[in-house]
Amino acid sequence: MASRYAVIDKSNRVINVIVWDGLTEWQPPSGCMVKETQEASIGDFWMEDLQDYVRPLSILKPAEV
């Protein structure tokens, strides 16, 4: 059965989310790792200390007058 995985780069940012059975031969891109997840999205950060993903706050640009 396939599961959802986050592809995480060396800066701990989620760069992709994939569905993988965990058995079929596949390698993440060089310098990346994968972690099973149901909630992570592209742009989130993996926080090793928390063992969880953190979504960065969006900074809204003020309306131009």
N, C-alpha and C positions, 0 to 999 in steps of 0.2 A: 504494500500500500504506500502510495506517495505521500510525502509530507511537504510542508512549506519551509523553506530555508532562506535566511538572509545571507547575502554575500557581503562580507565586511572587509574593507581595505585596511592598510597598515596604520591609518589614522583613526581606526575604529568607526568609520562612517559606513553606513549601509549603502552600497552602490548598486545593488540589484536584489530582487526577491525572486526565487525560483521554486518550482515544484520538482522534487526529486525523490526517487524511491530509496535512496541511501545505499543501494546495492549496485546499480548500474555503474560501470566505470566512468568516472567524470572527475576532473580536477578543477578547482577554482583557479581564477587567474593568479599569476605569480604574485606573491606577497599578500594574498587574501586568504581568509578562512570562511567557513560556513557554520552557522548555528541554526538549529531548528527553532522556528518561531511561528506563532499564530498572529502576532500583532505588529511586528516591525514593518516599517515602510522605508522606501528609498529616502535618504537624507537623515534618517535617525542615526543616533550614535549608540554603540554598544559600550556600556559601562561595566567593566570587569568587576570592580569592587561591589557593585550593586547586583551583578548578575541579571541585568535588565537593560532594556533599550530606553533612551531618552530622546524625545522629540524636541529639536531646537525651537525656541520662541521665534515667531515671525515678527519682524520689525516693520511696522506699517509706515509708509512714506506719508508725510502730511499732505493734505490736499493743497494744490496750488491755487492761489487766489488770482 
